[in-house]
Amino acid sequence: MPRPAILALLSLGFLLSLHAQDPNPPTFQGLYTPTPLQGEASRLMKEIKDHQEAVSNLEYLCDVIGPRLTGSAQMNKAAAWAQEKLKAYGAVNVHLESYPLGGPAWTRGRDHARLLTHNGAPVRVDQMAWTPATKGTVKGEVLLFGGTSMTEMASALTGKMKGKILFMGRQPRLKEGEDRATFRAAREALMKAIESEGALALLIPSEKQDGHLNMSGSPKLEMDMGVAVPTAFVAPEDAGLLRRLLARKETVSLELALTGTFSAAPVDAVNVVGELRGSEKPEEVVIVGGHFDSWDLGTGATDNGTGTVVTLETLRAMQACGLKPKRTVRFVLWSGEEQGLFGSAAYVKAHTAELKQIQAVLVHDLGTGKVKGWTLQGREDCLPMLAAALAPANGIGGKDLLAYALDGSDHNSFEPHGVPAFFAHQEPADYFTSTHHSQTDTFDHVVPEDLTQGAQVVAVTAWGLANGERLPHVAPKPEAH
């Protein structure tokens, strides 16, 4: 899941934001009285509880294949593995769907920074993806910059950036009533000035705690802005040290080396697709999916290896139980999500003709926490049908339907087209405080029993939607055309 816009709109990466949410949003429960588990839903949940392969699949995906940066060799290896799993679990029409990534692939190198003043201590940095490397090891004075507006920030920086390492402080926010296009244009002008004046690099403090870094970056948006400034995130404790030193008006100098590399030419990325054909309405489709690309500081366990293996487990359990859904259930693993929902956007574009036939889209992308239900994404008109599909999972904790929209994952690509698309509402576990986009996104943070419960809820919901009443579509929004 792309990380929230903590860094405002100055960040060079593609940063999605969560909708402003009521801390206690309306939650619909009890519309359907939980009943003793029975029939196909009962069989699905028992099969997953007794024979789940999600945990072992995730362990292999993380420990053997490892991080899956879109466009990388490891991502291609992961796509081949996912295809084989889909086939082994009985999916038909298993294939890859490619799309242009929008730029070259990017490979992380070895990053290094240390103070040349004060205590000479090392500074933990990790290069932002799809930003250029430094010209070898560079040395320069650190210049703190920030402001309440783009004009204020540009005024403070102009003529002072040559040979400096810029350290981001207070950042302007888009104010209520302020034109977004104007704000973006001012940001882009500032970033180009940083490049043209000859700043050595840009450092962005991690917004996390306890040594956790974060990651962002996107080939397409970086090139659209014309930015070519080496950029890195700084660990929170080291960022705090820099702030204190600069607050005392002391001269601070660093040496810095960022060594990421680009492929020689633009590359294509791939989505992985397979399906279980419907027995009565095969032209109507329930999509179960999540992104299987990840950032590369950890091994992509919770973002989004968990959603990947839950998708595969839904297929495995349906086939193991011999279930024949009335509608087709399609399993899609998207790439490029972390760079800006590229894979799901490409999928929607390629499948425009059949969007009206999609019954629903279910996306799992918030880590290892239990699935408590679904966010309605503004589609209260789907509430009765979604509640009916979820009802068999009420007894295992899947009973919430939340009346808010959560942005930042592949369900968003379908929403402008009027397609019912729902996002798994999960217990947070340590997702945002620790694993999300950080070096601790590893298998060690996965809770097997919670992952199993999540697979049960997703499978039951998918089964109910594949066999239940047709969900309403709404008219596409203007941006969908």
C-alpha positions as CSV (number, residue, x, y, z in Angstrom):
1,M,0.0,0.0,0.0
2,P,1.5,3.4,-1.0
3,R,2.3,5.3,2.2
4,P,0.1,8.2,3.4
5,A,1.0,11.7,2.4
6,I,2.9,12.4,5.6
7,L,5.5,14.3,3.5
8,A,2.9,16.5,2.1
9,L,3.2,17.3,-1.6
10,L,6.9,18.1,-1.6
11,S,7.9,14.4,-1.7
12,L,9.2,13.2,-5.0
13,G,7.5,9.9,-4.7
14,F,3.9,9.0,-5.5
15,L,2.2,9.5,-2.1
16,L,-1.4,8.6,-1.7
17,S,-3.5,9.9,1.3
18,L,-6.2,8.4,3.4
19,H,-9.5,10.1,3.3
20,A,-10.2,12.2,6.4
21,Q,-12.0,9.7,8.7
22,D,-14.2,10.0,11.7
23,P,-12.3,8.1,14.4
24,N,-15.6,6.3,15.1
25,P,-17.2,5.9,11.7
26,P,-20.7,4.4,11.3
27,T,-20.4,0.6,11.4
28,F,-23.1,-1.6,10.2
29,Q,-23.5,-4.8,12.1
30,G,-26.2,-7.3,12.9
31,L,-28.2,-6.7,9.7
32,Y,-28.1,-10.5,9.4
33,T,-28.1,-12.5,12.5
34,P,-25.1,-14.8,12.6
35,T,-26.1,-18.4,12.2
36,P,-24.3,-21.7,12.8
37,L,-21.8,-22.2,10.1
38,Q,-23.2,-24.4,7.4
39,G,-23.0,-25.4,3.8
40,E,-20.4,-24.2,1.5
41,A,-19.2,-21.3,3.7
42,S,-18.7,-23.7,6.6
43,R,-16.7,-26.0,4.4
44,L,-14.5,-23.2,3.1
45,M,-13.7,-21.9,6.6
46,K,-13.0,-25.4,7.9
47,E,-10.7,-26.2,4.9
48,I,-8.7,-23.0,5.5
49,K,-8.5,-23.6,9.2
50,D,-7.4,-27.2,8.9
51,H,-5.2,-27.2,5.7
52,Q,-4.2,-23.6,4.9
53,E,-1.1,-23.1,2.8
54,A,-1.0,-19.3,3.1
55,V,1.6,-19.2,5.8
56,S,4.1,-21.6,4.0
57,N,3.4,-19.7,0.7
58,L,4.2,-16.4,2.4
59,E,7.4,-17.8,4.0
60,Y,8.6,-19.0,0.6
61,L,7.7,-15.7,-1.1
62,C,9.5,-13.6,1.5
63,D,12.5,-15.8,2.4
64,V,13.3,-17.3,-1.0
65,I,12.1,-14.8,-3.6
66,G,12.4,-11.8,-1.3
67,P,11.6,-8.1,-2.0
68,R,9.6,-7.5,-5.3
69,L,10.3,-4.1,-6.6
70,T,8.2,-3.6,-9.8
71,G,10.4,-4.1,-12.9
72,S,13.0,-6.1,-11.0
73,A,14.3,-9.6,-11.7
74,Q,12.9,-10.7,-8.3
75,M,9.5,-9.4,-9.3
76,N,9.6,-11.4,-12.5
77,K,10.6,-14.5,-10.5
78,A,7.6,-13.8,-8.2
79,A,5.3,-13.6,-11.2
80,A,6.4,-16.9,-12.5
81,W,6.0,-18.5,-9.0
82,A,2.4,-17.0,-8.7
83,Q,1.5,-18.4,-12.1
84,E,2.6,-21.9,-11.1
85,K,0.7,-21.6,-7.8
86,L,-2.5,-20.6,-9.6
87,K,-2.2,-23.5,-12.0
88,A,-1.4,-26.0,-9.1
89,Y,-4.5,-24.8,-7.3
90,G,-6.7,-25.4,-10.4
91,A,-7.1,-22.0,-11.9
92,V,-7.8,-21.8,-15.6
93,N,-6.8,-19.1,-18.1
94,V,-3.7,-18.4,-16.1
95,H,-1.6,-15.7,-17.8
96,L,0.4,-12.6,-17.5
97,E,-0.9,-9.2,-18.6
98,S,1.9,-6.7,-19.3
99,Y,1.9,-2.9,-19.4
100,P,4.6,-0.2,-19.8
101,L,6.0,0.7,-16.4
102,G,6.5,4.3,-17.7
103,G,10.3,4.3,-17.3
104,P,13.3,2.2,-16.6
105,A,13.7,-0.3,-13.8
106,W,15.6,0.8,-10.7
107,T,18.0,-1.2,-8.6
108,R,19.1,-0.2,-5.1
109,G,22.8,0.1,-4.3
110,R,24.8,0.6,-1.1
111,D,23.9,3.8,0.6
112,H,26.3,5.6,3.0
113,A,26.3,8.8,5.1
114,R,28.2,10.1,8.0
115,L,28.8,13.3,9.8
116,L,32.0,15.2,8.9
117,T,31.5,17.5,11.9
118,H,30.7,17.0,15.5
119,N,30.9,13.3,16.5
120,G,31.6,11.9,13.0
121,A,28.8,9.4,13.6
122,P,27.2,7.4,10.8
123,V,23.8,8.5,9.6
124,R,21.3,5.8,8.4
125,V,19.9,6.7,5.0
126,D,18.2,4.8,2.3
127,Q,17.8,6.2,-1.2
128,M,14.3,7.0,-2.5
129,A,13.6,4.7,-5.4
130,W,13.8,6.1,-9.0
131,T,15.9,9.0,-7.9
132,P,19.4,9.4,-9.4
133,A,22.6,8.4,-7.6
134,T,25.1,10.9,-6.2
135,K,28.2,11.5,-8.3
136,G,30.3,9.2,-6.2
137,T,30.7,10.1,-2.5
138,V,29.8,13.8,-2.1
139,K,30.6,16.1,0.8
140,G,28.6,19.2,1.7
141,E,27.1,21.4,4.3
142,V,23.6,20.6,5.4
143,L,21.0,23.2,4.7
144,L,17.7,23.0,6.5
145,F,14.7,24.2,4.5
146,G,11.0,24.5,5.1
147,G,8.2,27.0,5.2
148,T,4.5,27.6,5.4
149,S,4.2,28.2,1.7
150,M,6.0,27.4,-1.5
151,T,6.8,31.0,-2.1
152,E,8.4,31.3,1.4
153,M,10.4,28.1,0.9
154,A,11.6,29.1,-2.6
155,S,12.6,32.6,-1.3
156,A,14.6,31.1,1.5
157,L,16.4,28.6,-0.8
158,T,17.1,30.6,-4.0
159,G,20.8,31.2,-4.5
160,K,21.9,29.2,-1.5
161,M,21.6,25.6,-2.7
162,K,24.8,25.0,-4.8
163,G,26.9,22.3,-3.3
164,K,24.5,21.9,-0.3
165,I,22.8,18.8,1.0
166,L,19.2,19.9,1.7
167,F,17.4,18.6,4.8
168,M,13.7,18.9,4.7
169,G,12.0,20.6,7.6
170,R,8.6,22.1,7.9
171,Q,6.6,21.5,4.7
172,P,3.8,23.5,3.1
173,R,0.4,21.9,3.0
174,L,-2.3,22.4,0.5
175,K,-4.6,24.9,2.2
176,E,-8.4,24.8,2.0
177,G,-9.5,26.6,-1.0
178,E,-6.0,26.6,-2.6
179,D,-5.8,25.5,-6.2
180,R,-4.2,22.1,-6.4
181,A,-2.8,22.7,-9.9
182,T,-1.1,25.9,-8.7
183,F,0.3,24.3,-5.7
184,R,1.7,21.4,-7.7
185,A,3.2,23.8,-10.3
186,A,5.0,25.7,-7.5
187,R,6.3,22.5,-6.1
188,E,7.6,21.4,-9.4
189,A,9.3,24.7,-10.0
190,L,11.0,24.5,-6.6
191,M,12.2,21.0,-7.3
192,K,13.6,22.0,-10.6
193,A,15.4,24.9,-9.0
194,I,16.9,22.6,-6.5
195,E,18.3,20.6,-9.4
196,S,19.4,23.5,-11.6
197,E,21.2,25.4,-8.8
198,G,23.3,22.3,-8.1
199,A,22.2,21.0,-4.8
200,L,24.0,17.7,-4.0
201,A,21.1,15.8,-2.5
202,L,17.8,16.0,-0.7
203,L,17.2,14.3,2.7
204,I,13.7,13.5,3.9
205,P,13.2,12.6,7.6
206,S,11.4,9.3,8.2
207,E,8.0,9.9,9.9
208,K,8.3,6.6,11.8
209,Q,9.8,5.9,15.1
210,D,12.4,3.5,16.7
211,G,14.8,3.4,13.8
212,H,12.2,2.5,11.2
213,L,12.6,4.0,7.7
214,N,10.1,4.3,5.0
215,M,10.2,4.2,1.2
216,S,8.6,5.8,-1.8
217,G,9.3,6.6,-5.4
218,S,7.8,6.2,-8.9
219,P,9.4,6.3,-12.4
220,K,6.5,8.0,-14.2
221,L,5.9,10.8,-11.8
222,E,9.5,11.5,-11.3
223,M,10.1,11.9,-15.0
224,D,6.9,14.0,-15.4
225,M,8.3,16.5,-12.9
226,G,11.7,16.5,-14.6
227,V,13.4,16.0,-11.2
228,A,16.9,14.6,-11.1
229,V,18.0,15.1,-7.5
230,P,19.6,12.3,-5.5
231,T,17.1,11.8,-2.6
232,A,17.1,9.7,0.5
233,F,15.1,9.0,3.7
234,V,16.8,9.5,7.0
235,A,16.2,7.3,10.1
236,P,14.2,9.2,12.7
237,E,16.9,9.3,15.4
238,D,19.5,10.6,13.0
239,A,17.0,13.1,11.6
240,G,16.5,14.3,15.2
241,L,20.2,14.7,15.6
242,L,20.4,16.8,12.5
243,R,17.5,19.0,13.6
244,R,19.1,19.7,17.0
245,L,22.5,20.6,15.5
246,L,20.9,22.9,13.0
247,A,18.6,24.5,15.6
248,R,21.7,25.6,17.4
249,K,22.9,27.3,14.3
250,E,25.9,25.1,14.1
251,T,27.6,24.2,10.8
252,V,26.8,20.6,9.9
253,S,28.5,18.7,7.1
254,L,27.9,15.2,5.7
255,E,29.5,12.8,3.3
256,L,26.9,10.9,1.3
257,A,26.8,8.2,-1.3
258,L,23.7,7.0,-3.0
259,T,24.3,4.3,-5.6
260,G,21.0,3.2,-7.1
261,T,21.1,2.4,-10.8
262,F,18.6,2.5,-13.7
263,S,18.1,0.0,-16.5
264,A,19.3,1.1,-19.9
265,A,15.8,1.3,-21.3
266,P,12.1,1.4,-20.2
267,V,10.7,-1.9,-19.1
268,D,7.3,-3.5,-19.0
269,A,5.6,-4.8,-15.8
270,V,3.1,-7.6,-15.4
271,N,-0.1,-8.5,-13.6
272,V,-0.8,-12.2,-12.9
273,V,-4.3,-13.5,-13.6
274,G,-6.2,-16.8,-13.2
275,E,-9.8,-17.7,-12.7
276,L,-12.4,-20.2,-11.5
277,R,-15.1,-20.2,-14.2
278,G,-18.7,-19.6,-13.2
279,S,-21.1,-22.5,-13.7
280,E,-24.2,-20.3,-14.5
281,K,-23.1,-16.8,-15.2
282,P,-19.4,-17.1,-16.3
283,E,-19.5,-13.6,-17.9
284,E,-20.1,-12.0,-14.5
285,V,-16.9,-11.8,-12.4
286,V,-15.9,-11.4,-8.8
287,I,-12.3,-10.2,-8.6
288,V,-10.2,-11.2,-5.5
289,G,-6.8,-9.6,-5.5
290,G,-4.1,-7.5,-4.0
291,H,-0.7,-6.2,-5.2
292,F,2.3,-8.5,-5.0
293,D,4.9,-5.9,-5.6
294,S,6.7,-4.6,-2.6
295,W,9.4,-2.1,-1.5
296,D,12.8,-3.5,-1.0
297,L,14.0,-2.5,2.5
298,G,12.4,-5.6,3.9
299,T,10.9,-8.6,2.1
300,G,7.4,-7.4,1.5
301,A,5.7,-9.7,4.0
302,T,2.9,-7.5,5.1
303,D,2.8,-5.1,2.1
304,N,1.6,-7.1,0.4
305,G,2.7,-10.7,0.6
306,T,-0.2,-11.2,3.0
307,G,-2.7,-10.1,0.4
308,T,-1.0,-12.2,-2.2
309,V,-1.3,-15.4,-0.3
310,V,-4.8,-14.7,0.9
311,T,-5.8,-14.4,-2.8
312,L,-4.1,-17.7,-3.6
313,E,-5.7,-19.4,-0.5
314,T,-9.1,-18.3,-1.5
315,L,-8.7,-20.2,-4.8
316,R,-7.0,-23.2,-3.1
317,A,-9.8,-23.6,-0.6
318,M,-12.6,-23.3,-3.2
319,Q,-11.0,-26.0,-5.3
320,A,-10.2,-28.2,-2.4
321,C,-13.9,-28.1,-1.4
322,G,-15.0,-28.8,-5.0
323,L,-17.1,-25.7,-5.1
324,K,-18.5,-24.4,-8.3
325,P,-19.4,-20.7,-8.1
326,K,-22.3,-19.4,-10.3
327,R,-20.2,-16.4,-11.3
328,T,-16.5,-16.5,-12.3
329,V,-14.1,-15.8,-9.5
330,R,-11.0,-14.1,-11.0
331,F,-7.8,-13.9,-9.0
332,V,-5.6,-11.0,-9.9
333,L,-2.2,-10.1,-8.4
334,W,-1.3,-6.5,-9.5
335,S,2.2,-5.0,-9.8
336,G,3.2,-1.4,-9.7
337,E,0.8,-0.5,-6.9
338,E,3.5,1.1,-4.8
339,Q,4.4,3.4,-7.7
340,G,0.9,4.7,-8.1
341,L,-1.6,1.8,-8.7
342,F,0.0,1.3,-12.1
343,G,-1.0,-2.4,-12.5
344,S,-4.6,-2.1,-11.5
345,A,-5.0,1.1,-13.6
346,A,-3.6,-0.8,-16.6
347,Y,-5.9,-3.8,-15.9
348,V,-8.9,-1.5,-15.8
349,K,-7.9,0.1,-19.1
350,A,-7.3,-3.3,-20.8
351,H,-10.7,-4.6,-19.5
352,T,-12.9,-1.6,-20.1
353,A,-15.4,-3.5,-22.2
354,E,-16.2,-5.9,-19.3
355,L,-16.2,-3.5,-16.3
356,K,-20.1,-3.6,-16.3
357,Q,-19.9,-7.4,-15.8
358,I,-17.7,-7.2,-12.7
359,Q,-19.9,-8.1,-9.7
360,A,-17.4,-6.8,-7.2
361,V,-13.7,-6.3,-6.4
362,L,-12.2,-7.4,-3.1
363,V,-8.8,-6.2,-2.1
364,H,-6.7,-7.3,0.9
365,D,-3.8,-4.9,1.6
366,L,-3.3,-3.9,5.3
367,G,-0.9,-6.6,6.5
368,T,-1.2,-9.5,8.9
369,G,-4.1,-8.2,11.1
370,K,-7.4,-10.0,11.3
371,V,-10.0,-9.0,8.7
372,K,-12.9,-7.4,10.6
373,G,-15.0,-6.7,7.5
374,W,-15.0,-4.3,4.6
375,T,-15.1,-0.6,4.0
376,L,-18.1,0.3,1.9
377,Q,-16.2,3.0,-0.1
378,G,-19.3,5.1,-0.4
379,R,-21.4,2.3,-1.8
380,E,-24.1,1.9,0.9
381,D,-26.3,0.8,-2.0
382,C,-24.4,-2.5,-1.9
383,L,-24.8,-2.9,1.9
384,P,-27.5,-5.6,2.0
385,M,-25.8,-7.9,-0.5
386,L,-22.3,-7.4,1.0
387,A,-23.7,-8.0,4.5
388,A,-25.3,-11.3,3.3
389,A,-22.1,-12.5,1.7
390,L,-20.2,-11.6,4.9
391,A,-22.7,-13.1,7.3
392,P,-21.2,-16.6,7.6
393,A,-18.0,-15.0,8.8
394,N,-19.6,-13.0,11.6
395,G,-18.8,-15.7,14.1
396,I,-15.0,-15.5,13.4
397,G,-14.9,-11.7,13.7
398,G,-15.8,-10.7,10.1
399,K,-18.8,-8.6,10.8
400,D,-18.1,-4.9,10.2
401,L,-19.1,-2.9,7.2
402,L,-17.7,0.6,7.6
403,A,-19.3,3.7,6.1
404,Y,-16.2,5.3,4.9
405,A,-13.8,5.2,2.0
406,L,-10.2,4.2,2.4
407,D,-7.9,5.2,-0.4
408,G,-4.5,3.9,-1.3
409,S,-4.8,0.5,-2.9
410,D,-5.9,-1.2,-6.1
411,H,-9.7,-1.0,-5.4
412,N,-9.4,2.7,-6.1
413,S,-8.7,2.0,-9.8
414,F,-12.2,0.5,-10.2
415,E,-14.3,3.0,-8.3
416,P,-14.4,5.8,-10.8
417,H,-16.0,3.4,-13.3
418,G,-18.9,2.6,-11.0
419,V,-17.7,-0.9,-10.2
420,P,-18.4,-2.0,-6.6
421,A,-14.9,-2.3,-5.0
422,F,-14.3,-3.0,-1.3
423,F,-11.2,-2.8,0.9
424,A,-10.6,-5.3,3.7
425,H,-11.0,-3.6,7.1
426,Q,-8.3,-5.1,9.3
427,E,-6.8,-4.9,12.8
428,P,-3.7,-2.7,12.4
429,A,-1.3,-5.0,14.2
430,D,2.1,-3.2,13.8
431,Y,1.5,-2.3,10.2
432,F,1.8,1.5,10.2
433,T,4.0,1.7,13.4
434,S,6.6,-0.8,12.1
435,T,6.4,-2.9,9.0
436,H,4.8,-0.6,6.4
437,H,7.5,0.3,3.8
438,S,10.2,-0.3,6.4
439,Q,13.1,-2.6,6.8
440,T,11.1,-4.7,9.3
441,D,8.5,-5.8,6.7
442,T,9.6,-9.4,7.1
443,F,8.0,-12.7,7.7
444,D,8.8,-12.5,11.5
445,H,6.0,-10.0,11.9
446,V,3.3,-12.2,10.4
447,V,0.7,-13.7,12.9
448,P,-0.3,-17.1,11.3
449,E,-3.6,-17.4,13.0
450,D,-4.7,-13.9,12.0
451,L,-3.6,-14.5,8.4
452,T,-5.6,-17.7,8.4
453,Q,-8.7,-15.8,9.8
454,G,-8.3,-13.2,7.1
455,A,-8.2,-15.8,4.4
456,Q,-11.4,-17.3,5.8
457,V,-13.2,-14.0,5.7
458,V,-12.1,-13.1,2.2
459,A,-13.0,-16.6,0.8
460,V,-16.4,-16.5,2.4
461,T,-17.2,-13.0,1.1
462,A,-16.0,-13.9,-2.4
463,W,-18.1,-17.1,-2.4
464,G,-21.2,-15.2,-1.2
465,L,-20.8,-12.5,-3.9
466,A,-20.2,-15.1,-6.6
467,N,-23.5,-16.7,-5.8
468,G,-25.7,-13.9,-4.4
469,E,-27.8,-11.1,-5.7
470,R,-26.3,-8.8,-8.3
471,L,-24.7,-5.7,-7.0
472,P,-25.7,-2.3,-8.5
473,H,-23.3,-0.3,-10.6
474,V,-23.3,3.5,-10.7
475,A,-22.5,5.9,-13.5
476,P,-18.8,6.4,-14.1
477,K,-17.3,9.6,-12.7
478,P,-16.0,12.2,-15.2
479,E,-12.3,11.2,-14.6
480,A,-13.1,7.6,-15.7
481,H,-13.6,8.8,-19.3
